[in-house]
């Protein structure tokens, strides 16, 4: 299996923690083995929606509920159900030099990495994301076990060191360094543009501002060409998202130009 964002998936099924509070969650060692979930491992009952859980902001091939159902093997009825459309203002969507979708933070939140593994890039070649210069996505509520599965698909380094409070990016936004992972987990507020699930809207007070989990590749900040296999998955993702009401004009202007 291939990650939404590239590289072999690294999936761990044994632990059940998730990042309810980014400041306090222990991140267990990262298992590089791929272990597809088996029906016998699934809990008997699906968890109920939890309004204290940060929603997951999908912006790449996970815009496809079909793909989410295949990846969220424990509780797809919860974790693969679209909750809302939302946007990250002043962020930018692009296909990075690894060939997969990435989002570029506003300049004040950018981290420039350099070293043996990656070339230094600052995102200066990433074009503006439409007239609004924003990134649209679909929000999902992830069950604990499914979030850990998704961490594997996104290649999160669960042994990376904790981030230091340097005055630029709060540790509540970026609890850990990216380390050797393909993506890092960020937590920040997104603006809901349309609720798709009335129960979730009620439980979360119908608030427009929602804290969301975003997978960000801090090290791949140059524009690249999409991997061939990713073109199909993104085409399906955009099509399925638009069937739900995802902004077509934005998707056509910002996303499809990369394919």
C-alpha positions in Angstrom: 0.0 0.0 0.0 1.1 3.6 -0.7 0.6 6.5 1.6 -1.6 9.5 0.7 1.7 11.3 0.7 4.1 8.7 -0.5 6.5 6.1 0.9 5.6 2.6 2.2 3.1 2.8 5.0 4.3 2.2 8.5 1.2 1.1 10.5 1.0 0.1 14.2 -2.1 -1.5 15.6 -1.2 -2.4 19.1 -1.5 0.9 20.9 -4.6 3.0 21.2 -3.5 6.4 22.3 -4.3 9.5 20.2 -3.6 13.1 20.5 -6.5 14.5 22.4 -4.3 17.1 24.1 -1.2 17.7 21.9 0.8 18.9 25.0 0.4 15.7 27.0 0.2 12.8 24.6 3.0 10.3 24.8 4.0 9.2 21.3 5.1 5.5 21.3 7.9 4.0 19.2 7.3 3.9 15.5 6.8 0.5 13.9 8.0 0.3 10.3 6.1 -2.9 9.6 2.9 -2.8 7.6 0.1 -4.7 9.4 -3.4 -4.3 7.7 -6.2 -4.4 10.3 -8.1 -7.6 10.6 -11.8 -7.8 11.4 -11.0 -9.8 14.5 -9.0 -6.9 15.9 -11.8 -4.5 15.7 -13.6 -3.5 18.9 -17.2 -4.6 19.1 -18.8 -1.2 19.5 -17.9 2.0 17.7 -17.0 5.0 19.9 -19.4 7.9 20.2 -18.5 11.3 18.7 -16.3 13.2 21.2 -16.4 17.0 20.8 -13.1 17.4 22.7 -11.3 15.5 20.0 -9.5 17.7 17.3 -11.0 17.0 13.9 -8.7 15.7 11.2 -8.2 18.2 8.3 -7.9 16.1 5.0 -6.5 18.0 2.0 -5.1 15.3 -0.2 -6.3 11.9 -1.4 -8.0 11.5 2.0 -10.6 13.9 0.7 -12.0 10.6 -0.6 -14.4 8.9 1.9 -13.8 5.7 -0.1 -10.1 5.8 0.7 -10.8 6.8 4.3 -13.0 3.8 4.7 -10.3 1.5 3.5 -7.7 3.1 5.8 -9.8 3.5 9.0 -10.2 -0.2 9.5 -11.3 -0.1 13.2 -14.2 2.4 13.1 -14.9 3.5 9.6 -18.5 4.5 10.4 -17.0 7.3 12.6 -13.6 8.0 11.2 -14.5 7.9 7.5 -17.6 10.0 7.9 -17.2 13.6 6.5 -18.1 16.1 9.3 -17.6 19.5 7.6 -15.8 21.5 5.0 -13.2 23.9 6.4 -10.4 26.2 5.4 -6.9 27.2 6.5 -6.5 30.9 5.6 -3.1 32.1 4.4 -2.0 28.5 3.9 -1.1 27.1 0.4 -1.8 23.8 -1.3 0.7 22.2 -3.7 2.3 19.0 -4.9 5.7 18.9 -3.2 9.0 17.6 -4.5 8.2 14.1 -3.2 5.2 14.0 -5.6 2.4 14.2 -3.0 0.1 16.9 -1.6 1.4 19.2 1.0 0.4 22.5 2.6 2.6 25.4 3.2 2.1 27.4 6.5 2.0 31.2 6.5 5.5 32.7 6.5 5.5 33.4 10.2 5.0 29.6 10.9 7.5 28.2 8.4 10.4 26.1 9.4 13.4 25.8 7.2 15.1 22.4 7.5 18.5 21.6 6.1 20.8 18.7 6.3 21.9 15.5 4.7 18.4 14.2 4.0 16.8 17.2 2.4 17.7 20.4 0.5 17.0 23.7 2.1 13.8 25.3 0.7 11.6 28.0 2.0 8.4 27.5 0.0 9.0 30.7 -2.0 8.1 28.9 -5.3 4.7 27.7 -4.0 2.0 29.7 -5.8 -0.9 31.4 -4.1 -3.8 29.1 -3.5 -6.6 30.8 -5.5 -7.9 34.3 -5.1 -8.5 33.7 -1.4 -5.1 32.3 -0.8 -6.5 29.5 1.4 -6.6 25.7 1.6 -9.9 23.9 1.7 -10.3 20.5 3.3 -12.8 17.9 4.7 -12.9 17.4 8.4 -13.3 13.9 10.0 -13.4 12.8 13.6 -10.8 10.1 14.0 -11.3 7.3 16.5 -8.1 6.6 18.5 -7.1 3.4 16.8 -7.8 4.9 13.4 -5.7 8.0 14.0 -2.8 5.7 14.8 -3.4 3.9 11.6 -3.4 7.2 9.7 -0.2 8.2 11.4 1.3 5.1 9.8 -0.1 5.9 6.3 1.3 9.5 6.7 4.7 8.2 7.9 4.8 10.0 11.2 8.0 9.5 13.2 6.8 8.5 16.6 10.3 8.6 18.1 10.9 12.2 17.2 11.9 14.5 20.0 9.5 17.0 21.5 9.5 20.5 20.1 11.0 23.4 22.1 9.0 26.5 22.8 11.1 29.0 20.7 8.6 31.9 20.6 7.7 31.3 17.0 5.5 28.2 16.9 3.7 27.3 20.2 4.2 23.6 21.2 0.4 23.4 21.4 0.5 23.8 17.6 3.5 21.7 16.9 4.2 19.3 19.8 7.1 17.4 18.2 9.8 17.7 15.6 9.2 16.0 12.3 12.3 13.8 12.8 12.7 11.1 10.2 9.0 11.1 9.3 7.4 12.1 6.0 4.9 14.3 7.8 4.5 16.0 11.2 1.3 16.6 13.2 0.2 20.2 13.7 -2.9 21.4 15.6 -4.4 24.7 14.8 -7.7 26.4 14.2 -9.5 26.0 10.9 -12.7 27.8 9.8 -15.7 25.6 9.1 -17.4 26.7 5.9 -20.2 24.1 6.0 -21.3 21.4 8.4 -22.1 18.1 6.8 -23.0 16.2 10.0 -25.8 17.8 12.2 -24.9 15.7 15.3 -21.3 16.9 15.1 -22.5 20.4 14.6 -24.7 20.2 17.7 -22.0 18.6 19.8 -19.4 21.1 18.8 -21.7 24.1 19.4 -21.9 24.9 15.7 -18.7 26.9 16.1 -17.0 28.1 12.9 -13.5 27.9 14.5 -12.4 24.3 15.2 -9.1 22.9 16.3 -7.9 20.5 13.7 -5.1 18.0 13.1 -3.1 18.7 9.9 -0.3 16.6 8.6 2.4 18.9 7.4 5.7 18.0 5.6 8.0 20.7 6.9 10.9 19.4 4.8 9.4 19.2 1.3 8.7 22.8 0.5 9.5 22.8 -3.2 6.9 22.4 -5.9 7.2 19.1 -7.7 5.3 16.8 -10.1 2.7 14.3 -8.9 3.5 10.6 -8.8 1.6 8.7 -11.5 -0.3 6.5 -9.0 -1.3 9.6 -7.0 -3.0 11.2 -10.0 -5.7 8.6 -10.0 -6.2 8.8 -6.2 -6.4 12.6 -6.3 -8.8 12.5 -9.2 -11.1 10.3 -7.2 -10.7 12.4 -4.1 -11.6 15.6 -5.9 -14.6 14.0 -7.6 -16.0 12.5 -4.4 -15.4 15.7 -2.4 -17.2 17.7 -5.0 -20.1 15.3 -4.9 -20.4 16.3 -1.2 -20.3 20.0 -2.1 -16.6 20.8 -2.0 -15.7 24.1 -3.6 -15.3 23.2 -7.3 -13.8 26.5 -8.5 -11.1 26.4 -5.9 -10.3 22.7 -6.6 -10.1 23.4 -10.3 -7.9 26.5 -10.0 -5.6 25.2 -7.2 -5.5 21.4 -7.2 -6.2 20.2 -10.7 -3.5 22.4 -12.3 -0.9 20.1 -10.7 -2.3 17.1 -12.6 
